[in-house]
């Protein structure tokens, strides 16, 4: 088993969701960090699920009970705040209890 089966939870501070860059550093910067409206949580969840089905990553069911903390500052000019909402949508797809997902998006 991989790390997903061993570690429970995620803490993201101005971070981007898993597989956001799609293996392309340019896309990672231009979309994930600077223009989050271009990033689709649906595409990311599909990519993640497909990776698990193919055995490239651990089973997504390992995330079901994870506790997730996502912080994006409103005035962040490096990682635009909108990516936090995309990340939240991504984890809502896999985490069964919405109360396990804590977000902070209202601090400069």
N, C-alpha and C positions, 0 to 999 in steps of 0.2 A: 504494500500500500504506500501511497505517497503522503505528502505533508498534510493534505486536506483531511485525511483520516486521523491524523495525529494532533492537529491544532484546532482549537475551537474558538472562533471569533475573529473579528477584524476591527482594527482601529485605523481609520483613514483621516489624515489631516492634510487637506488640500491635495488629495490623491485622486486617481482616476480608476474606473472599474477595470476588472480583469479583462484582458484582451482588447482593451480600448484602441490601442495603436494598430491592431490587426497585423502586427509584425512590420509595420512601416513607421520609422521614426518621424518622418515628415508629417504623416497623418496624425501621429500621436501628439505632436506639438500644435499643428494647425487646427485640428478639430478637438481633440481631447482636452487640451489645455487652453486654447484661445477661442474656440467657437463651439461650445458644447451643444448648441442647437443642431449641429450636424451629426451628433452621435445618437444612435438608436439603441435604447435598452433592449428592445425586442431582438435586434440583430445580435447583441452581445450575449443575451441569454441563449439564443439559438446556437451560436458558436460554442458557448460553454457546454451546452447539453450535447452537441455533436461530438465535441472533444472527449467527453466522458463516455459516450456510447462507443467511440472508437478505441477507448482505453488509453488515450493520450494524457488524460488527467483523471484524478479520482472521481468517484461517483458524486454527482451533485447532491444526492440525498445526505451526504455528510454535512451539508450546510444547514439542514432543516432546523436544527436547534441552536445554531450559532447566535451569538450576541454581536451586533454590529454597531459601531460608532462612526458617524460620518460628520466631519467638520469642514466647512468651506467659508472663509471670511468674505463678507460682502465687498470689501475694497481690494481683494487680491487681484493684482494685475498680471500675475504669472500663471496661475491656474484659475481661470474664470469660474465664478461661483456656480454657474448653471450645471457644471458636471456633477456636483453633489446630488442634485435631483435625479440625474441619470443613474448614478451609483445606487441611490435609494431604490429606484424602480428595479434595477438589476437584482438587488438582494431580496426585494419583496417577492420576486419570482421563486426564489429558492428557500427562504426562511419561512417556516410555517406560522410562527407567532409574530405578528407585526409589532408587538410590544418589545420584542428583542432588537428592534432597529431604532436607535437613537440618533437624531440628527440635530445639528446646530448650524443654521444658515443665516442667523440674524445679528451677527457680530461683525463690526468693521475690522 
